[in-house]
Amino acid sequence: MLESVGALTSSPWIYAVVTLSVLLDVFLPVLPSGVLVITAATAAAGSATVAGAGAVPATGHADLFALAACAATASVLGDLIAYRLARRGGARLERAIGRSRQLTRAQERLGLALSRGGGGLVVIARFAPAGRSVVSLGAGAAQRKVREFLPWSALAGVAWATYSVGLGYFGGQWLGATWLGTAVSLLALFAAGALAAYVVKRPIPAPTPAS
């Protein structure tokens, strides 16, 4: 992976590729946007470590802050596009959601969480496989107000981008721009995704009636 994207991470095109990948993976969850972000961050951190030792100059590699900003911005924009499309989808989308038990359950859970001020579910779902797609489409189909959804989507995008870039950075710093560094970082990303999926699927406890 590092060899195949080595030239890309040394080019300004890495920002465009990351932005496009993150923007589109709300519709195509199979796109490896997280893998791309981590790989680019690992390569940048690894080259900075080598340059710090005085061996090779670390010029041309992606800036970590710019990489995180591109990923976070694209995440929010993708969420909003999916939300708007689902909000305007009308009866056809409602029928499609009704045929999917997973989407129906997610839509009900999201609506309940937002009505209780528990938009943290949007943040957690961002780390779960396809969770971003389910939450964005569910919020739009349920006609949730944008002020209920957008702040949590922005927080989710920033949290996911920071976590992904951070994993790549520390992996590159500690293990260098190697397969091992990338693999350890990706393992941490997948572990967070598995934990997020578990939390999202847990039923929300009913509120305790006031005495």
Phi and psi in degrees as GROMACS dihedral restraints (atoms count N, CA, C in turn):
[ dihedral_restraints ]
;  ai    aj    ak    al  type     phi  dphi    fc
    3     4     5     6     1   -62.8    20    10
    4     5     6     7     1   -38.2    20    10
    6     7     8     9     1   -66.9    20    10
    7     8     9    10     1   -40.3    20    10
    9    10    11    12     1   -71.7    20    10
   10    11    12    13     1   -27.9    20    10
   12    13    14    15     1  -107.7    20    10
   13    14    15    16     1     8.1    20    10
   15    16    17    18     1   -58.1    20    10
   16    17    18    19     1   -46.4    20    10
   18    19    20    21     1   -66.1    20    10
   19    20    21    22     1   -36.3    20    10
   21    22    23    24     1   -66.5    20    10
   22    23    24    25     1   -40.8    20    10
   24    25    26    27     1   -69.9    20    10
   25    26    27    28     1   -15.7    20    10
   27    28    29    30     1   -94.1    20    10
   28    29    30    31     1     6.8    20    10
   30    31    32    33     1  -120.5    20    10
   31    32    33    34     1   147.7    20    10
   33    34    35    36     1   -59.7    20    10
   34    35    36    37     1   -17.1    20    10
   36    37    38    39     1   -64.0    20    10
   37    38    39    40     1   -17.8    20    10
   39    40    41    42     1   -60.6    20    10
   40    41    42    43     1   -34.3    20    10
   42    43    44    45     1   -67.8    20    10
   43    44    45    46     1   -40.9    20    10
   45    46    47    48     1   -66.6    20    10
   46    47    48    49     1   -40.6    20    10
   48    49    50    51     1   -66.6    20    10
   49    50    51    52     1   -44.4    20    10
   51    52    53    54     1   -62.5    20    10
   52    53    54    55     1   -45.6    20    10
   54    55    56    57     1   -59.5    20    10
   55    56    57    58     1   -46.9    20    10
   57    58    59    60     1   -66.0    20    10
   58    59    60    61     1   -41.1    20    10
   60    61    62    63     1   -64.2    20    10
   61    62    63    64     1   -46.6    20    10
   63    64    65    66     1   -68.0    20    10
   64    65    66    67     1   -37.3    20    10
   66    67    68    69     1   -62.7    20    10
   67    68    69    70     1   -40.3    20    10
   69    70    71    72     1   -87.5    20    10
   70    71    72    73     1   -18.3    20    10
   72    73    74    75     1   -74.7    20    10
   73    74    75    76     1    -4.3    20    10
   75    76    77    78     1   -70.5    20    10
   76    77    78    79     1   -27.2    20    10
   78    79    80    81     1   -96.7    20    10
   79    80    81    82     1   -27.8    20    10
   81    82    83    84     1  -126.6    20    10
   82    83    84    85     1    80.0    20    10
   84    85    86    87     1   -59.9    20    10
   85    86    87    88     1   -12.0    20    10
   87    88    89    90     1   -77.1    20    10
   88    89    90    91     1   -12.7    20    10
   90    91    92    93     1   -64.9    20    10
   91    92    93    94     1   132.9    20    10
   93    94    95    96     1   -84.2    20    10
   94    95    96    97     1    57.3    20    10
   96    97    98    99     1   -65.2    20    10
   97    98    99   100     1   -40.5    20    10
   99   100   101   102     1   -64.0    20    10
  100   101   102   103     1   -40.1    20    10
  102   103   104   105     1   -62.6    20    10
  103   104   105   106     1   -41.5    20    10
  105   106   107   108     1   -64.9    20    10
  106   107   108   109     1   -44.5    20    10
  108   109   110   111     1   -62.6    20    10
  109   110   111   112     1   -45.8    20    10
  111   112   113   114     1   -65.0    20    10
  112   113   114   115     1   -42.0    20    10
  114   115   116   117     1   -63.4    20    10
  115   116   117   118     1   -43.1    20    10
  117   118   119   120     1   -64.4    20    10
  118   119   120   121     1   -41.8    20    10
  120   121   122   123     1   -67.6    20    10
  121   122   123   124     1   -38.3    20    10
  123   124   125   126     1   -63.8    20    10
  124   125   126   127     1   -43.8    20    10
  126   127   128   129     1   -63.4    20    10
  127   128   129   130     1   -41.3    20    10
  129   130   131   132     1   -66.3    20    10
  130   131   132   133     1   -44.1    20    10
  132   133   134   135     1   -67.2    20    10
  133   134   135   136     1   -39.8    20    10
  135   136   137   138     1   -64.7    20    10
  136   137   138   139     1   -39.5    20    10
  138   139   140   141     1   -69.7    20    10
  139   140   141   142     1   -34.0    20    10
  141   142   143   144     1   -66.8    20    10
  142   143   144   145     1   -36.8    20    10
  144   145   146   147     1   -65.2    20    10
  145   146   147   148     1   -43.0    20    10
  147   148   149   150     1   -63.9    20    10
  148   149   150   151     1   -42.8    20    10
  150   151   152   153     1   -64.8    20    10
  151   152   153   154     1   -34.7    20    10
  153   154   155   156     1   -63.9    20    10
  154   155   156   157     1   -27.8    20    10
  156   157   158   159     1   -81.7    20    10
  157   158   159   160     1    -3.2    20    10
  159   160   161   162     1    84.5    20    10
  160   161   162   163     1    16.0    20    10
  162   163   164   165     1   -95.0    20    10
  163   164   165   166     1   -47.8    20    10
  165   166   167   168     1  -135.3    20    10
  166   167   168   169     1   134.2    20    10
  168   169   170   171     1   -69.2    20    10
  169   170   171   172     1   140.9    20    10
  171   172   173   174     1   -96.8    20    10
  172   173   174   175     1    58.7    20    10
  174   175   176   177     1   -97.4    20    10
  175   176   177   178     1   146.1    20    10
  177   178   179   180     1    89.2    20    10
  178   179   180   181     1   -14.4    20    10
  180   181   182   183     1   -80.5    20    10
  181   182   183   184     1   157.9    20    10
  183   184   185   186     1   -58.8    20    10
  184   185   186   187     1   139.5    20    10
  186   187   188   189     1   -78.6    20    10
  187   188   189   190     1   129.5    20    10
  189   190   191   192     1   -65.5    20    10
  190   191   192   193     1   -38.9    20    10
  192   193   194   195     1   -67.6    20    10
  193   194   195   196     1   -41.3    20    10
  195   196   197   198     1   -66.3    20    10
  196   197   198   199     1   -37.1    20    10
  198   199   200   201     1   -62.9    20    10
  199   200   201   202     1   -45.1    20    10
  201   202   203   204     1   -65.3    20    10
  202   203   204   205     1   -38.9    20    10
  204   205   206   207     1   -65.2    20    10
  205   206   207   208     1   -42.3    20    10
  207   208   209   210     1   -63.1    20    10
  208   209   210   211     1   -44.6    20    10
  210   211   212   213     1   -64.8    20    10
  211   212   213   214     1   -43.7    20    10
  213   214   215   216     1   -66.6    20    10
  214   215   216   217     1   -44.0    20    10
  216   217   218   219     1   -63.2    20    10
  217   218   219   220     1   -44.5    20    10
  219   220   221   222     1   -64.5    20    10
  220   221   222   223     1   -35.2    20    10
  222   223   224   225     1   -63.1    20    10
  223   224   225   226     1   -46.3    20    10
  225   226   227   228     1   -66.6    20    10
  226   227   228   229     1   -43.7    20    10
  228   229   230   231     1   -62.0    20    10
  229   230   231   232     1   -42.4    20    10
  231   232   233   234     1   -62.9    20    10
  232   233   234   235     1   -42.0    20    10
  234   235   236   237     1   -59.8    20    10
  235   236   237   238     1   -44.2    20    10
  237   238   239   240     1   -66.8    20    10
  238   239   240   241     1   -39.2    20    10
  240   241   242   243     1   -62.8    20    10
  241   242   243   244     1   -47.0    20    10
  243   244   245   246     1   -63.0    20    10
  244   245   246   247     1   -41.2    20    10
  246   247   248   249     1   -61.6    20    10
  247   248   249   250     1   -46.5    20    10
  249   250   251   252     1   -65.1    20    10
  250   251   252   253     1   -43.1    20    10
  252   253   254   255     1   -62.6    20    10
  253   254   255   256     1   -42.6    20    10
  255   256   257   258     1   -68.4    20    10
  256   257   258   259     1   -36.5    20    10
  258   259   260   261     1   -64.7    20    10
  259   260   261   262     1   -33.1    20    10
  261   262   263   264     1   -95.7    20    10
  262   263   264   265     1     1.7    20    10
  264   265   266   267     1   -70.3    20    10
  265   266   267   268     1   -24.8    20    10
  267   268   269   270     1    68.6    20    10
  268   269   270   271     1  -149.8    20    10
  270   271   272   273     1   -65.2    20    10
  271   272   273   274     1   -32.5    20    10
  273   274   275   276     1   -62.2    20    10
  274   275   276   277     1   -44.7    20    10
  276   277   278   279     1   -67.7    20    10
  277   278   279   280     1   -38.6    20    10
  279   280   281   282     1   -59.8    20    10
  280   281   282   283     1   -40.5    20    10
  282   283   284   285     1   -66.7    20    10
  283   284   285   286     1   -38.4    20    10
  285   286   287   288     1   -64.9    20    10
  286   287   288   289     1   -42.0    20    10
  288   289   290   291     1   -65.8    20    10
  289   290   291   292     1   -38.9    20    10
  291   292   293   294     1   -62.9    20    10
  292   293   294   295     1   -26.1    20    10
  294   295   296   297     1   -81.1    20    10
  295   296   297   298     1   -11.4    20    10
  297   298   299   300     1  -110.1    20    10
  298   299   300   301     1   115.6    20    10
  300   301   302   303     1   -63.0    20    10
  301   302   303   304     1   -37.6    20    10
  303   304   305   306     1   -65.1    20    10
  304   305   306   307     1   -45.5    20    10
  306   307   308   309     1   -67.4    20    10
  307   308   309   310     1   -39.0    20    10
  309   310   311   312     1   -62.7    20    10
  310   311   312   313     1   -46.2    20    10
  312   313   314   315     1   -63.6    20    10
  313   314   315   316     1   -41.5    20    10
  315   316   317   318     1   -65.7    20    10
  316   317   318   319     1   -39.2    20    10
  318   319   320   321     1   -64.0    20    10
  319   320   321   322     1   -44.5    20    10
  321   322   323   324     1   -64.8    20    10
  322   323   324   325     1   -42.6    20    10
  324   325   326   327     1   -65.7    20    10
  325   326   327   328     1   -42.0    20    10
  327   328   329   330     1   -64.0    20    10
  328   329   330   331     1   -44.8    20    10
  330   331   332   333     1   -61.4    20    10
  331   332   333   334     1   -40.4    20    10
  333   334   335   336     1   -66.2    20    10
  334   335   336   337     1   -42.2    20    10
  336   337   338   339     1   -64.6    20    10
  337   338   339   340     1   -44.1    20    10
  339   340   341   342     1   -67.0    20    10
  340   341   342   343     1   -36.8    20    10
  342   343   344   345     1   -66.7    20    10
  343   344   345   346     1   -23.8    20    10
  345   346   347   348     1   -96.4    20    10
  346   347   348   349     1     7.6    20    10
  348   349   350   351     1    75.9    20    10
  349   350   351   352     1    18.8    20    10
  351   352   353   354     1  -100.9    20    10
  352   353   354   355     1    50.3    20    10
  354   355   356   357     1   -66.5    20    10
  355   356   357   358     1    -2.9    20    10
  357   358   359   360     1   -57.7    20    10
  358   359   360   361     1   -20.2    20    10
  360   361   362   363     1   -61.4    20    10
  361   362   363   364     1   -35.0    20    10
  363   364   365   366     1   -63.1    20    10
  364   365   366   367     1   -40.0    20    10
  366   367   368   369     1   -67.5    20    10
  367   368   369   370     1   -46.5    20    10
  369   370   371   372     1   -64.4    20    10
  370   371   372   373     1   -42.3    20    10
  372   373   374   375     1   -63.8    20    10
  373   374   375   376     1   -23.7    20    10
  375   376   377   378     1   -61.6    20    10
  376   377   378   379     1   -26.3    20    10
  378   379   380   381     1   -90.3    20    10
  379   380   381   382     1   -16.0    20    10
  381   382   383   384     1   -80.8    20    10
  382   383   384   385     1   147.7    20    10
  384   385   386   387     1   -57.4    20    10
  385   386   387   388     1   123.1    20    10
  387   388   389   390     1    62.9    20    10
  388   389   390   391     1     6.1    20    10
  390   391   392   393     1   -64.2    20    10
  391   392   393   394     1   -36.7    20    10
  393   394   395   396     1   -60.8    20    10
  394   395   396   397     1   -42.9    20    10
  396   397   398   399     1   -64.5    20    10
  397   398   399   400     1   -46.6    20    10
  399   400   401   402     1   -62.0    20    10
  400   401   402   403     1   -44.0    20    10
  402   403   404   405     1   -69.7    20    10
  403   404   405   406     1   -45.2    20    10
  405   406   407   408     1   -64.7    20    10
  406   407   408   409     1   -46.6    20    10
  408   409   410   411     1   -67.1    20    10
  409   410   411   412     1   -38.7    20    10
  411   412   413   414     1   -64.7    20    10
  412   413   414   415     1   -40.5    20    10
  414   415   416   417     1   -65.2    20    10
  415   416   417   418     1   -41.2    20    10
  417   418   419   420     1   -68.6    20    10
  418   419   420   421     1   -45.5    20    10
  420   421   422   423     1   -63.9    20    10
  421   422   423   424     1   -31.7    20    10
  423   424   425   426     1   -82.7    20    10
  424   425   426   427     1     2.3    20    10
  426   427   428   429     1    59.6    20    10
  427   428   429   430     1    36.1    20    10
  429   430   431   432     1   -67.9    20    10
  430   431   432   433     1   147.1    20    10
  432   433   434   435     1   -71.4    20    10
  433   434   435   436     1   145.8    20    10
  435   436   437   438     1   -62.5    20    10
  436   437   438   439     1   -32.2    20    10
  438   439   440   441     1   -69.9    20    10
  439   440   441   442     1   -18.8    20    10
  441   442   443   444     1   -82.2    20    10
  442   443   444   445     1   -28.5    20    10
  444   445   446   447     1   -99.2    20    10
  445   446   447   448     1   -43.0    20    10
  447   448   449   450     1   -60.3    20    10
  448   449   450   451     1   -46.9    20    10
  450   451   452   453     1   -59.0    20    10
  451   452   453   454     1   -38.9    20    10
  453   454   455   456     1   -72.1    20    10
  454   455   456   457     1   -34.5    20    10
  456   457   458   459     1   -64.0    20    10
  457   458   459   460     1   -41.7    20    10
  459   460   461   462     1   -63.8    20    10
  460   461   462   463     1   -43.5    20    10
  462   463   464   465     1   -63.7    20    10
  463   464   465   466     1   -39.5    20    10
  465   466   467   468     1   -63.9    20    10
  466   467   468   469     1   -43.6    20    10
  468   469   470   471     1   -62.8    20    10
  469   470   471   472     1   -43.6    20    10
  471   472   473   474     1   -65.8    20    10
  472   473   474   475     1   -43.7    20    10
  474   475   476   477     1   -63.1    20    10
  475   476   477   478     1   -45.0    20    10
  477   478   479   480     1   -65.7    20    10
  478   479   480   481     1   -44.9    20    10
  480   481   482   483     1   -64.7    20    10
  481   482   483   484     1   -43.3    20    10
  483   484   485   486     1   -64.0    20    10
  484   485   486   487     1   -42.8    20    10
  486   487   488   489     1   -64.2    20    10
  487   488   489   490     1   -44.8    20    10
  489   490   491   492     1   -66.0    20    10
  490   491   492   493     1   -47.3    20    10
  492   493   494   495     1   -65.4    20    10
  493   494   495   496     1   -38.9    20    10
  495   496   497   498     1   -62.0    20    10
  496   497   498   499     1   -40.9    20    10
  498   499   500   501     1   -61.0    20    10
  499   500   501   502     1   -46.2    20    10
  501   502   503   504     1   -63.2    20    10
  502   503   504   505     1   -40.3    20    10
  504   505   506   507     1   -64.0    20    10
  505   506   507   508     1   -52.0    20    10
  507   508   509   510     1   -68.8    20    10
  508   509   510   511     1   -34.4    20    10
  510   511   512   513     1   -62.3    20    10
  511   512   513   514     1   -42.3    20    10
  513   514   515   516     1   -69.0    20    10
  514   515   516   517     1   -36.0    20    10
  516   517   518   519     1   -68.4    20    10
  517   518   519   520     1   -43.1    20    10
  519   520   521   522     1   -83.9    20    10
  520   521   522   523     1   -36.6    20    10
  522   523   524   525     1  -116.7    20    10
  523   524   525   526     1    -4.0    20    10
  525   526   527   528     1    81.0    20    10
  526   527   528   529     1   170.6    20    10
  528   529   530   531     1   -79.0    20    10
  529   530   531   532     1    71.4    20    10
  531   532   533   534     1  -125.8    20    10
  532   533   534   535     1   170.8    20    10
  534   535   536   537     1   -59.4    20    10
  535   536   537   538     1   -37.1    20    10
  537   538   539   540     1   -64.7    20    10
  538   539   540   541     1   -45.0    20    10
  540   541   542   543     1   -61.0    20    10
  541   542   543   544     1   -43.8    20    10
  543   544   545   546     1   -66.5    20    10
  544   545   546   547     1   -42.0    20    10
  546   547   548   549     1   -63.7    20    10
  547   548   549   550     1   -42.3    20    10
  549   550   551   552     1   -64.1    20    10
  550   551   552   553     1   -42.2    20    10
  552   553   554   555     1   -64.2    20    10
  553   554   555   556     1   -42.9    20    10
  555   556   557   558     1   -66.2    20    10
  556   557   558   559     1   -36.2    20    10
  558   559   560   561     1   -62.0    20    10
  559   560   561   562     1   -40.3    20    10
  561   562   563   564     1   -66.1    20    10
  562   563   564   565     1   -36.3    20    10
  564   565   566   567     1   -65.9    20    10
  565   566   567   568     1   -44.4    20    10
  567   568   569   570     1   -67.4    20    10
  568   569   570   571     1   -34.6    20    10
  570   571   572   573     1   -64.3    20    10
  571   572   573   574     1   -41.9    20    10
  573   574   575   576     1   -63.5    20    10
  574   575   576   577     1   -38.1    20    10
  576   577   578   579     1   -64.5    20    10
  577   578   579   580     1   -41.7    20    10
  579   580   581   582     1   -64.9    20    10
  580   581   582   583     1   -41.6    20    10
  582   583   584   585     1   -65.3    20    10
  583   584   585   586     1   -41.5    20    10
  585   586   587   588     1   -63.7    20    10
  586   587   588   589     1   -41.6    20    10
  588   589   590   591     1   -61.4    20    10
  589   590   591   592     1   -39.1    20    10
  591   592   593   594     1   -64.7    20    10
  592   593   594   595     1   -43.4    20    10
  594   595   596   597     1   -66.6    20    10
  595   596   597   598     1   -41.7    20    10
  597   598   599   600     1   -63.9    20    10
  598   599   600   601     1   -36.3    20    10
  600   601   602   603     1   -79.1    20    10
  601   602   603   604     1   -13.8    20    10
  603   604   605   606     1   -69.5    20    10
  604   605   606   607     1   139.1    20    10
  606   607   608   609     1   -68.1    20    10
  607   608   609   610     1   145.3    20    10
  609   610   611   612     1   -80.7    20    10
  610   611   612   613     1   125.5    20    10
  612   613   614   615     1   -64.3    20    10
  613   614   615   616     1   143.6    20    10
  615   616   617   618     1   -66.8    20    10
  616   617   618   619     1   143.8    20    10
  618   619   620   621     1   -63.5    20    10
  619   620   621   622     1   143.1    20    10
  621   622   623   624     1   -75.7    20    10
  622   623   624   625     1   123.5    20    10
  624   625   626   627     1   -62.7    20    10
  625   626   627   628     1   140.1    20    10
  627   628   629   630     1   -67.5    20    10
  628   629   630   631     1   137.0    20    10
